Amino acid sequence: MAGKEYGAVSLETLISWIREGRLPAQQEVKRSDMEHWVPASGFTELNPFYANMPAGATPVTQNRQGATAQPIAVAAAQLRSGASWFYWIAGLSLINSVAALTGQSWRFFVGLGITQVFDELALKMGSSGKIVAFILDLLVAGMFVLFGVFAHKAHLWEFILGMVLFALDGLIFVLAHDWIGAGFHAFVLFFFFRGFTACRTLKASATTG
């Protein structure tokens, strides 16, 4: 309020303030893992407490642009959903690599193509090749984890770079005629793009606010 920041406070404290009428629905708050501000009623943790208040107890929830808080909350959820896919890709790609390098025949179609290329080459090079391949796999997975960390913090460039690299990775499956893997890449790219669009929405809201 009035350009000042207060906190950090616990969720229980925020709920108490809502019940006491000290935290209006339109008051913007920010969670510790976010870089953008969202009206209090836009958080799924807090919205039910506003919904249960008597009619007329709180003003119509609006952000500084005059738009309702709900689209902002939806954008924040879509950003988190898109960013979380970076973690899934990194983790399942490493599981695929461990399975391949230990002689297993199965894999998740969720993983990266480039790590599978490293693993296939390693199997032809002996134990030393497996070590090198696993190190490369870790580096690639670590890069996607970093994309996820910064994407969660609403960094646009991490979404852009992640989408470009993942699209290029999908070409490996196209060239190998692995249409399941290629289709999955297209599926995940949709969530990346949706997260990117949501990130732009939140950035624009914060800038014009």
C-alpha positions as CSV (number, residue, x, y, z in Angstrom):
1,M,0.0,0.0,0.0
2,A,1.1,3.5,-0.8
3,G,4.3,2.1,-2.4
4,K,5.3,0.3,0.8
5,E,6.1,-3.4,1.2
6,Y,5.3,-5.4,4.4
7,G,6.4,-8.9,5.4
8,A,7.3,-11.5,5.2
9,V,4.2,-13.0,7.0
10,S,2.8,-16.5,7.3
11,L,-0.3,-17.8,5.5
12,E,-2.1,-18.0,8.8
13,T,-1.4,-14.3,9.4
14,L,-2.8,-13.3,6.0
15,I,-5.9,-15.4,6.7
16,S,-6.3,-13.7,10.0
17,W,-6.0,-10.3,8.4
18,I,-8.7,-11.2,5.8
19,R,-11.1,-12.2,8.6
20,E,-10.4,-9.0,10.4
21,G,-10.9,-6.9,7.3
22,R,-7.3,-5.7,7.3
23,L,-6.4,-7.3,3.9
24,P,-8.7,-6.1,1.1
25,A,-9.2,-8.5,-1.8
26,Q,-7.6,-6.0,-4.2
27,Q,-4.5,-5.6,-2.1
28,E,-1.5,-6.9,-4.1
29,V,0.7,-9.5,-2.4
30,K,3.7,-11.5,-3.5
31,R,4.7,-15.0,-2.6
32,S,8.4,-15.7,-1.8
33,D,8.9,-17.8,-5.0
34,M,7.4,-15.0,-7.2
35,E,8.7,-11.8,-8.6
36,H,5.4,-10.3,-9.6
37,W,2.6,-9.0,-7.5
38,V,-1.0,-10.4,-7.6
39,P,-4.2,-9.2,-5.9
40,A,-4.7,-11.2,-2.7
41,S,-7.9,-12.8,-3.9
42,G,-6.1,-14.1,-6.9
43,F,-4.2,-16.7,-4.8
44,T,-6.0,-20.1,-4.5
45,E,-4.8,-20.3,-0.9
46,L,-6.7,-17.0,0.0
47,N,-9.6,-16.8,-2.4
48,P,-11.9,-19.1,-0.5
49,F,-11.7,-16.8,2.5
50,Y,-12.9,-13.9,0.5
51,A,-15.7,-16.0,-1.1
52,N,-17.0,-16.9,2.3
53,M,-17.3,-13.3,3.5
54,P,-20.7,-11.6,3.6
55,A,-21.8,-9.9,0.4
56,G,-20.6,-6.4,0.2
57,A,-17.9,-6.9,2.8
58,T,-15.2,-6.4,0.3
59,P,-15.0,-4.2,-2.8
60,V,-14.9,-5.6,-6.3
61,T,-11.5,-7.1,-6.8
62,Q,-9.5,-5.2,-9.4
63,N,-5.9,-4.7,-10.3
64,R,-4.4,-1.3,-11.2
65,Q,-5.5,-1.7,-14.8
66,G,-9.1,-2.1,-13.9
67,A,-9.1,-5.8,-14.9
68,T,-10.4,-8.4,-12.5
69,A,-7.8,-10.4,-10.5
70,Q,-8.9,-13.7,-11.8
71,P,-7.1,-13.5,-15.2
72,I,-3.9,-12.6,-13.3
73,A,-4.3,-15.6,-11.0
74,V,-4.9,-17.8,-14.1
75,A,-1.8,-16.4,-15.7
76,A,0.3,-17.1,-12.6
77,A,-0.9,-20.7,-12.6
78,Q,-0.1,-21.2,-16.3
79,L,3.3,-19.8,-15.8
80,R,4.0,-22.2,-13.0
81,S,2.6,-25.1,-15.1
82,G,4.8,-24.3,-18.0
83,A,7.9,-23.7,-15.9
84,S,7.4,-27.1,-14.1
85,W,7.8,-28.9,-17.4
86,F,11.5,-28.0,-17.4
87,Y,11.9,-30.0,-14.2
88,W,10.0,-33.0,-15.5
89,I,12.1,-33.1,-18.7
90,A,15.3,-32.9,-16.8
91,G,14.4,-35.6,-14.3
92,L,12.9,-38.1,-16.7
93,S,15.8,-37.6,-19.2
94,L,18.2,-38.6,-16.5
95,I,16.1,-41.6,-15.6
96,N,16.2,-42.6,-19.3
97,S,20.0,-42.2,-19.3
98,V,20.5,-44.3,-16.2
99,A,18.3,-47.0,-17.7
100,A,20.2,-46.9,-21.1
101,L,23.7,-46.9,-19.6
102,T,22.8,-49.8,-17.3
103,G,21.6,-51.9,-20.2
104,Q,17.8,-51.6,-19.7
105,S,15.7,-51.6,-22.8
106,W,12.8,-49.4,-21.6
107,R,12.7,-45.6,-21.5
108,F,10.2,-42.8,-21.0
109,F,9.1,-41.0,-24.2
110,V,9.1,-37.8,-22.1
111,G,12.8,-37.3,-22.2
112,L,15.3,-35.4,-24.4
113,G,16.6,-36.7,-27.7
114,I,20.1,-35.3,-27.3
115,T,20.7,-37.3,-24.1
116,Q,19.6,-40.5,-25.9
117,V,22.1,-39.7,-28.6
118,F,24.9,-39.3,-26.0
119,D,23.8,-42.6,-24.4
120,E,23.7,-44.6,-27.7
121,L,27.2,-43.4,-28.6
122,A,28.5,-44.2,-25.1
123,L,27.3,-47.8,-25.4
124,K,29.7,-48.2,-28.3
125,M,32.7,-46.8,-26.4
126,G,32.8,-48.9,-23.3
127,S,32.9,-47.8,-19.6
128,S,34.8,-44.6,-20.1
129,G,32.3,-43.5,-22.8
130,K,29.5,-44.1,-20.3
131,I,31.1,-41.8,-17.8
132,V,31.5,-39.1,-20.3
133,A,27.9,-39.5,-21.6
134,F,26.5,-39.4,-18.1
135,I,28.4,-36.2,-17.4
136,L,27.0,-34.7,-20.6
137,D,23.5,-35.9,-19.6
138,L,23.9,-34.2,-16.2
139,L,25.0,-30.9,-17.8
140,V,22.0,-30.9,-20.2
141,A,19.6,-31.8,-17.4
142,G,21.1,-29.1,-15.2
143,M,20.6,-26.6,-17.9
144,F,16.9,-27.4,-18.1
145,V,16.6,-27.2,-14.3
146,L,18.0,-23.7,-14.5
147,F,15.5,-22.9,-17.2
148,G,12.8,-24.0,-14.8
149,V,14.1,-22.0,-11.8
150,F,14.3,-18.8,-13.8
151,A,11.0,-19.4,-15.7
152,H,9.3,-19.8,-12.3
153,K,10.6,-16.3,-11.5
154,A,8.9,-15.0,-14.7
155,H,12.1,-14.5,-16.8
156,L,11.0,-14.4,-20.4
157,W,14.3,-15.3,-22.0
158,E,14.5,-18.6,-20.2
159,F,11.1,-19.6,-21.7
160,I,12.3,-18.4,-25.1
161,L,15.6,-20.2,-25.0
162,G,14.0,-23.3,-23.5
163,M,11.4,-23.5,-26.2
164,V,14.0,-23.1,-29.0
165,L,16.3,-25.8,-27.6
166,F,13.4,-28.2,-26.9
167,A,12.1,-27.6,-30.5
168,L,15.5,-28.4,-31.9
169,D,15.7,-31.5,-29.7
170,G,12.4,-32.6,-31.2
171,L,13.9,-32.7,-34.6
172,I,16.0,-35.6,-33.4
173,F,12.8,-37.6,-33.0
174,V,11.5,-36.5,-36.4
175,L,14.7,-37.5,-38.1
176,A,14.6,-40.9,-36.3
177,H,10.9,-41.3,-37.3
178,D,10.0,-41.6,-33.6
179,W,6.6,-39.9,-33.9
180,I,5.6,-40.6,-30.3
181,G,8.6,-38.7,-29.1
182,A,8.1,-35.9,-31.6
183,G,4.4,-35.7,-30.6
184,F,5.3,-35.4,-27.0
185,H,7.7,-32.6,-27.8
186,A,4.9,-30.7,-29.6
187,F,2.6,-31.3,-26.5
188,V,5.2,-29.9,-24.1
189,L,6.0,-27.0,-26.4
190,F,2.3,-26.0,-26.1
191,F,2.7,-25.7,-22.3
192,F,5.9,-23.8,-22.7
193,F,4.3,-21.3,-25.0
194,R,1.3,-21.0,-22.7
195,G,3.7,-20.3,-19.8
196,F,5.6,-17.8,-21.9
197,T,2.4,-16.0,-22.8
198,A,1.3,-16.0,-19.2
199,C,4.7,-14.6,-18.2
200,R,4.3,-11.7,-20.7
201,T,0.8,-11.0,-19.3
202,L,2.2,-10.8,-15.7
203,K,5.1,-8.6,-16.9
204,A,2.7,-6.3,-18.7
205,S,0.4,-6.1,-15.6
206,A,3.3,-5.3,-13.3
207,T,4.8,-2.7,-15.7
208,T,1.5,-0.8,-16.4
209,G,0.6,-1.0,-12.8
